[in-house]
Amino acid sequence: MIDREGYRPNVGIILTNAKNQVFWGKRIRQDAWQFPQGGIQHGETPEQAMYRELHEEVGLRSSHVQILGRTRDWMRYEVPQSWGKRESRNNYKGQKQIWFLLRLTGRDCDVSLRATGHPEFDAWRWNEYWIELNNVIEFKREVYRMALNELVRFLPDLKNQSTHFTPAHSGENNSDFQQEET
């Protein structure tokens, strides 16, 4: 389903834990990290799509999370012409997204990257909210910045901190790195 302007409706999910760290999933067989996201199907509301995608990609149900907030408007990004998916659709330009900020009320062990037969992530980890976005595919970075900046208002502990992205930590804390068997 693509709108008249060439954008596919989509939801993005920023999942936080009790420490206000955010969930990052590593794309299968890639060195790219991202937030869960996915298309809105015909007849679905953004919230319904968010819960479906949350289960498909992360294995969590509505009982495992609390919605803290969502973006006010659609955020758009364009997919470059060189990207294969764009060339396969006549008027496809990119995605328009509604972003949700969620709090995990369940446990880390409730996360299951193999909840469906088509997993999108092969590893996951918690990162600081203001993480450097270098590992996000370049054409999505600005939407990630906008979503994080808009949704921080729902996290009082972070709201008064600088909205500048801090440099990535020099040593990764492997204890926060979760990997599932393929």
C-alpha positions as CSV (number, residue, x, y, z in Angstrom):
1,M,0.0,0.0,0.0
2,I,1.7,3.2,-1.2
3,D,0.2,6.6,-0.8
4,R,-0.2,9.1,-3.7
5,E,3.1,10.7,-2.9
6,G,5.0,7.4,-3.1
7,Y,5.4,6.6,0.6
8,R,4.5,3.3,2.2
9,P,2.9,3.6,5.7
10,N,5.0,2.1,8.4
11,V,5.5,2.0,12.1
12,G,8.8,2.4,14.0
13,I,9.3,1.1,17.6
14,I,11.6,2.5,20.2
15,L,11.5,-0.1,23.0
16,T,13.0,1.0,26.4
17,N,13.9,-0.8,29.5
18,A,13.6,0.4,33.1
19,K,17.0,2.1,32.7
20,N,15.8,4.1,29.6
21,Q,18.1,2.1,27.4
22,V,16.8,1.3,23.9
23,F,16.5,-2.0,22.1
24,W,18.6,-2.4,19.0
25,G,18.2,-5.4,16.7
26,K,21.0,-6.6,14.3
27,R,19.7,-7.3,10.8
28,I,20.2,-11.0,9.8
29,R,23.5,-11.6,8.1
30,Q,24.3,-7.8,8.2
31,D,26.3,-5.5,10.3
32,A,23.4,-3.0,10.5
33,W,21.5,-2.3,13.7
34,Q,18.0,-0.8,13.9
35,F,14.8,-0.4,15.8
36,P,12.0,-2.7,15.0
37,Q,9.8,-1.4,12.2
38,G,7.4,-2.6,9.6
39,G,4.6,-1.8,7.2
40,I,1.0,-1.0,8.1
41,Q,-1.3,-3.5,6.4
42,H,-4.6,-2.5,4.7
43,G,-7.3,-1.9,7.4
44,E,-4.7,-1.8,10.3
45,T,-4.3,1.2,12.6
46,P,-0.7,2.3,13.4
47,E,-1.2,0.8,16.9
48,Q,-2.4,-2.5,15.6
49,A,0.6,-2.6,13.2
50,M,3.0,-1.8,16.0
51,Y,1.8,-4.7,18.1
52,R,1.9,-7.1,15.1
53,E,5.5,-6.0,14.2
54,L,6.6,-6.1,17.8
55,H,5.6,-9.7,18.0
56,E,6.9,-10.7,14.6
57,E,10.3,-9.1,15.1
58,V,10.9,-9.2,18.8
59,G,8.5,-11.9,20.1
60,L,6.8,-9.5,22.6
61,R,3.0,-9.2,23.1
62,S,1.0,-6.2,24.3
63,S,1.2,-7.7,27.8
64,H,5.0,-7.3,27.8
65,V,5.0,-3.5,27.1
66,Q,3.4,-0.2,28.0
67,I,2.9,2.5,25.4
68,L,4.6,5.7,26.6
69,G,3.9,7.8,23.6
70,R,3.9,8.2,19.8
71,T,5.0,10.8,17.3
72,R,2.5,13.5,16.5
73,D,2.8,13.2,12.7
74,W,4.3,11.0,10.0
75,M,8.1,11.1,9.6
76,R,9.4,10.3,6.1
77,Y,12.5,9.0,4.6
78,E,13.4,8.4,0.9
79,V,15.0,5.2,-0.3
80,P,17.9,6.0,-2.6
81,Q,17.4,5.1,-6.3
82,S,20.3,2.7,-6.1
83,W,18.5,0.7,-3.5
84,G,17.0,-2.4,-5.1
85,K,13.5,-2.2,-3.5
86,R,12.9,1.3,-4.8
87,E,13.6,0.3,-8.4
88,S,11.0,-2.5,-8.2
89,R,8.1,-0.2,-7.6
90,N,7.0,2.5,-10.1
91,N,6.2,5.4,-7.8
92,Y,7.8,4.2,-4.6
93,K,9.9,6.9,-2.9
94,G,10.3,5.6,0.6
95,Q,8.5,5.2,3.9
96,K,6.3,7.4,6.1
97,Q,6.3,6.3,9.7
98,I,4.5,6.8,13.0
99,W,6.9,6.0,15.8
100,F,6.0,4.5,19.2
101,L,7.9,4.7,22.4
102,L,7.3,1.6,24.5
103,R,8.5,0.5,28.0
104,L,9.3,-3.2,28.5
105,T,7.2,-4.3,31.4
106,G,8.2,-8.0,30.9
107,R,11.7,-9.5,31.2
108,D,14.6,-9.6,28.8
109,C,14.0,-13.4,28.5
110,D,10.6,-12.6,27.0
111,V,12.3,-11.3,23.9
112,S,12.4,-14.0,21.1
113,L,13.9,-13.2,17.8
114,R,12.5,-16.5,16.5
115,A,8.8,-15.9,17.3
116,T,7.9,-16.3,13.6
117,G,9.2,-18.2,10.6
118,H,10.7,-15.1,9.1
119,P,13.1,-13.5,11.6
120,E,14.5,-10.1,10.8
121,F,17.2,-9.9,13.6
122,D,19.8,-12.4,14.6
123,A,21.0,-10.5,17.7
124,W,19.9,-7.7,20.0
125,R,21.2,-5.5,22.7
126,W,20.3,-2.6,25.0
127,N,22.0,0.8,24.2
128,E,21.9,4.2,25.8
129,Y,19.1,6.3,24.5
130,W,21.4,8.9,22.9
131,I,23.5,6.4,21.1
132,E,25.5,7.3,18.0
133,L,23.6,6.3,14.9
134,N,26.5,5.2,12.7
135,N,25.4,1.6,12.5
136,V,21.9,2.6,11.1
137,I,21.6,2.6,7.4
138,E,22.4,6.2,6.2
139,F,19.1,7.1,4.6
140,K,17.2,6.3,7.9
141,R,19.4,8.2,10.3
142,E,17.6,11.5,10.2
143,V,14.2,9.9,10.9
144,Y,15.8,8.1,13.9
145,R,17.2,11.4,15.2
146,M,13.8,13.1,14.8
147,A,11.9,10.2,16.5
148,L,14.3,10.0,19.4
149,N,14.2,13.8,19.9
150,E,10.4,14.0,19.8
151,L,9.8,11.0,22.0
152,V,12.2,11.9,24.7
153,R,9.5,14.1,26.2
154,F,7.9,10.9,27.6
155,L,11.1,10.0,29.6
156,P,11.4,12.6,32.4
157,D,14.8,11.3,33.5
158,L,16.2,12.0,30.0
159,K,14.1,15.0,29.0
160,N,16.4,17.6,30.5
161,Q,19.6,16.0,29.1
162,S,21.2,17.3,26.0
163,T,19.5,16.0,22.8
164,H,22.9,15.7,21.1
165,F,23.9,12.1,20.2
166,T,26.9,11.1,22.3
167,P,29.8,9.3,20.7
168,A,29.6,5.5,20.7
169,H,31.4,4.0,23.7
170,S,34.9,2.8,22.8
171,G,34.4,-0.6,24.4
172,E,31.2,-2.4,23.9
173,N,29.7,-4.0,26.9
174,N,29.2,-7.6,25.7
175,S,27.1,-8.4,28.8
176,D,24.4,-6.4,27.1
177,F,24.7,-8.3,23.9
178,Q,22.1,-11.0,23.4
179,Q,22.4,-13.5,20.6
180,E,20.0,-16.3,19.6
181,E,20.9,-19.5,17.8
182,T,19.9,-19.6,14.1
